[in-house]
Amino acid sequence: MSARDEVKEGAPAGAPFLILIWAGLAGAAGAALSAVAAHKVESPALAAAATMLTLHAAAALGIFAIAVRLDRPRLWFATALMMLAAVTLFSGEIAFHTLTGNAAFQMLAPVGGSLTILSWVAVAVLAILSALGKR
């Protein structure tokens, strides 16, 4: 089964569909947080969280586009989902803390940040494996 067939078979459910939905919502949330940071709450942390959320939503869509064309699509999909989960934790905690003043979940930001870095390392590893597999 090719990666494209896998996407078509999982279209109404599963990782491919979830990536598209999550990335869309993350991009929208990033845009909304940008507006809040620009007009309501002057906070460099909130602006950074908005940027991270928007940037990684677009990156996850790019990973999705790559996944349907390369070997190991499930690993690419898992990487995109990890990236979205990680940046959601990171940005969500910063937004929550900034907007409410509640630091109850403050450990989520470094966990999310670390997982975001790990997701980018996974992109690099998968790209290397794909390049080696083509030889």
DORO-137812 format. One record per residue: x, y, z of N, C-alpha, C, CB in turn. Coordinates in steps of 0.1 Angstrom, whole numbers, plus 2048, in hexadecimal, padded with zeros to 3 digits. Glycine has a CB too. Layout:
BEGIN
XYZXYZXYZXYZ
...
# end
This chain:
BEGIN
8087F480080080080080980C8007F680080C
8068167F780E8227F680A82C80180D8287E8
81283680380F84080D80284780981A84A80F
80084A7FC7F58517F77E88497FA7F68547E8
7E983B7F87DD8337FB7DA83380A7E08247F6
7E58338127E38338207DB8408257F0832828
7DF84B81F7D88588227C985781D7DF86481B
7C78528117B985180D7B18478157B984C7FE
7B783C81A7AF8338227AC83982F7B7826823
7B58418357B38468427AD8548427C0847849
7A88588367A486683579986B83F79F868827
78F86384178586984B78A86785A778862849
79485F85C79885D86A7A785986A790851870
7AD8598757BB8558767C58618767BF84C86B
7D185E8777DC8688787DC87286C7E9861878
7DA86E8607DA8798557D08838577D9872848
7C487F85A7B888885C7BB8918687AB88185D
7BF88A8737C289287F7CD89C87D7C688888A
7D789A8767E18A48737DB8B086D7ED89E86A
7D38AE8637CD8B985B7C48C18647C58B484F
7BC8BB86C7B38C28757BB8CA8807A98B887C
7C48C28867CC8C88917D48D488C7D58BE898
7DB8D28807E38DD87B7DA8E98787EA8D986E
7CE8E78737C58F28707C18FA87D7B98ED869
7BE8F28877BA8F88947C68FF89A7B48EE89D
7D28F98997DE8FF89F7E190C8987EA8F589F
7E090C88B7E29188837D89238877E1916875
7CC9208897C292988D7C492E89B7B492388C
7C89258A47CB9298B27D89338B27CE91D8BB
7E192F8AA7ED9388A97EA9468A47F89328A0
7E194789A7DD9548957D595C8A07D4952888
7CC9558A77C595B8B17CE9608BD7BA9518B7
7D79588C17E195C8CB7E99688C77EA9508CF
7EC9688BA7F49748B57EC9808B67F79718A6
7DF97F8B37D698B8B57D598F8C37C89888AF
7D49868CC7D39898DA7E09908DF7D097C8E3
7EB98A8DB7F898F8DE7FA99D8D98039868DA
7F59A08CD7F79AD8C77ED9B88CC7F59AC8B8
7E19B38D07D79BD8D47D29BD8E27CB9BB8CB
7D49B28E97CE9B28F77D89B09027C49A68F7
7E19A79007EB9A490B7F99A59057E8995910
8009B090980E9B19048179A790C8139C0907
81A99D90482299290A82B98C8FF81A987911
83898D9018419878F783F9778F785098A8FA
83D97290383B96390482F95F8FC83995F913
8249668FD8189638F681A9648E780C96C8FB
82196F8E38249708D582C9658D082B97E8D2
8369618D883F9558D48379488D384A9548DE
82E9468DC82593A8DC81C93A8CF81C93A8E9
8179468CC80F9478C08179448B38099558BF
8239498B382C9468A782F9388A683894F8A8
8339328B28369248B282B91B8AD83B91F8C0
81F91E8B28139168AE81091889F80791B8B6
81192389A80E92588C81991F88380D934888
82592188783091B87F82F90C87F83E920885
82D90688A82D8F788A8208F188482E8F2899
8158F98848098F487D80D8F386E7FD8FE87F
8148FD8688188FD85A8228F285881E90A856
82B8F08628358E586082E8D786083F8E686C
8248D586881D8C88698168C685B8138C8874
8118D085580B8CF8488168CB83D8048DB843
8228D183F82D8CD8368318BF8388388D7838
8328BA8448358AD84782B8A38418378AA857
81E8A784381389F83D81589E82E8068A6840
8198A982781B8A881982689F81581D8B6813
83189F81D83C89781B83888881D84889B824
83188682782D87882C827870820825878838
81E87781981786F80E81F86C80280B87780A
82C87180283586F7F78418667FA83987C7F1
84386480684F85C80A84C84F811858865813
85784781385583B81B85283F829862832819
84D83583184B83683F840842842858839846
83584283B82C84D83D82784D84C82084C834
82584285282084285F82A84886981D833864
83784786784184E86F84085D86D84F84886D
83E86186083D86F85E83087586483D87284E
82586D86381987286981B87387980D868866
82186987F82386988D82C87589182A85C892
83687888983E88488B83689188B84A884881
82D89288182589E88081C89F88C81C89D873
81689489080D89489C8158978A980688689E
8218928AA82A8958B582D8A48B583788D8B5
8308AA8AA8338B88A98278C08AD8378BB89B
81B8BC8A880F8C48AC80C8C38BB8038BF8A4
80D8B78C080B8B58CF8158BD8D780C8A68D2
8218BD8D382C8C48DA82A8D38DA8398C08D4
8278D88CE8258E78CE8188EB8D48268EB8BF
80E8E28D48028E58DC8058E68EB7F78DB8D9
80C8DD8F08108DD8FE8188EA9018188D1902
8228ED8F982A8F88FB8229058FA8358F98F1
81C9078EF8149148ED8089158F78109158DF
80190A8F97F690A9017F990D90F7EF8FC901
80490891580890C92280C91A923813903927
81391F91A81792D91A80B93691982193190F
8019339107F593B90F7ED93A91C7ED936903
7EB92E9217E492D92D7EA9359397E391E931
7F793493B7FE93B9457FD94A94480C936946
7FF94E9377FF95D9347F196393680495F926
7E795C9327D99619327D296093F7D195B927
7D69559477CF9539547D89579607CB945955
7E595795E7EE9599697F094D9727E9964972
7EB94296D7EB9359747F792D96F7DE92D973
80092997880C92297380C91397781992897A
7FF90E9797FD90097D8038F69737EF8FD97F
8048FA9678098F095C8168F59567FE8EF951
81E8FC95E82A9029588348F895383190A963
8348EB95783D8E19528398DD94483D8D595B
82D8E093F82A8DC9328318E392781B8DE930
8358F092A83D8F791F84A8F191D83F906924
8538EE92785F8E792385E8D991E8688E792F
8548D29228518C591C84D8C690E8468BD924
8448D090B8408D28FD84B8D78F48348DC8FD
8538E08FA85F8E58F28698DA8EF8668F08FA
86C8D28F98758C68F78708BD8EC8788BF904
8638BA8ED85D8B18E385C8B78D584E8AD8E7
85B8C58D585B8CC8C88698CA8C18588DB8CA
8748CC8CA8818CA8C58838BB8C088C8CD8CF
87E8B28C887F8A48C48778A18B787989B8CF
86C8A78B58658A58A886D8AA89C8578AC8A9
8748B589E87D8BA8938888B08908828C8896
88E8AA89B8988A089989289489289E89C8A7
88689089588088588E87E888880872882895
87B89587C87A89886E8878968678758A786C
89289A86E89F8998688A388A8668AA8A0870
8A08828708A387487089B86D8658A086D87D
88E87086488686A85988B86E84B87786E85B
88F87B84A89487F83D8A187883989788F83E
8AA8768438B686E8408B286083C8BF86E84D
8A98598448A584C84189F84B83389C84684B
89785582F89185582289C856817887860821
8A585F8198B08618108B885480E8B986D814
8BB84E8198C38418198BC8368128C783D827
8AE8368148A682C80E8A582D7FF89882C814
8A88387FA8A783B7EB8B38367E48A58497E8
8BE8327EB8CA82E7E48C98207DF8D682F7EE
# end
